[in-house]
Amino acid sequence: MHKNRKLRLAVAGTILAAAGLLGGTSAPAEAADVTLRLHQMLPAQASVPKNILEPWMAKINEESNGRIEIQHFPSMQLGGKPPELIDQAIDGVADIVWTLPGYTPGRFPRTEVFELPFVMTNAEAVSRAFWQLAEETMLEEDFKDMKVLGLWVHGPGLIHSKEPIDSLDDLNGVKLRAPTRVTNDMFKSLGATPVGMPVPAVPEALSKGVIDATVVPWEVTGALKINELVSNHTDFGDDPLYTAAFVLAMNRATYDALPDDLKEVIDRNSGLELSAFAGKQMQLDDAGPRDAAVAAGGNIIELSDEEIARWKEAAAPTREKWIVEMDEKGLDGSKLYERAMELIAENTTQ
């Protein structure tokens, strides 16, 4: 804070305090210097807004001594559709957005490495690896048009279906919603009929029979009422089938316009530790909805090691295809994959 501004605030505070004493009323709170609008797709009661975004916003407000206020607009309240969130951050329709890079296929190619089949271990470790790889290769390339605040993944993805999927063969012909280009490719190679759509569209698609199954982590099933629409849940145990990548991003011009001390508040609450916290929290939030599904009599299908090996073999071409695609873009797919796996292993064993 500049010296002159400190002085003005100090004088103003003294005058207001005196006025309060003389007039018998308390001094009004100082208005925020900066008001930012955060836009995202899920209802406010979903676990990510409730347990990650809202606490993060409150921390920014507290550490800025009230000088930064972040207004939360859930459920696309500022308009548009989830795939438009990235451009809303770039164009300044919103100051901050939370979304999936994969909702705009091909635009953030390096992020897809974390969505490849059977890559993830746990969400905290993979989120740390995601941020570290982004610092090496993505922030100045894929995300050059925005200020990235956090990058993370959700907990183990699993299949929620109307009919039981006990084996790879049961997936044949199933109309299945997957979140991103890579996951759609994977399920196509596994025999399903993939149907791409943002996650808020899943409940209606299930209820109307547009899809027979969806893949999401447990944590979002409560907000989407998945357990009321399907009763079968295929779990891959210690070999998670997939995960999806998320980004919390800020409009570059909005960030650049902040005074240095407020930039420091944002920076202090961004990056590796925010990413790790968010990933860990998403996986922690899997427990409640899973318990609710069990309590409701849901059919939790735990695949055997032998059956998971079949899925791994069938999914391998997805990884090979992705590496070739990255090579064609001049991104050295093998190097990206190997580095991602190295970082995941390092963070998983810590």
Disulfide bonds with the S-S distance in Angstrom:
none
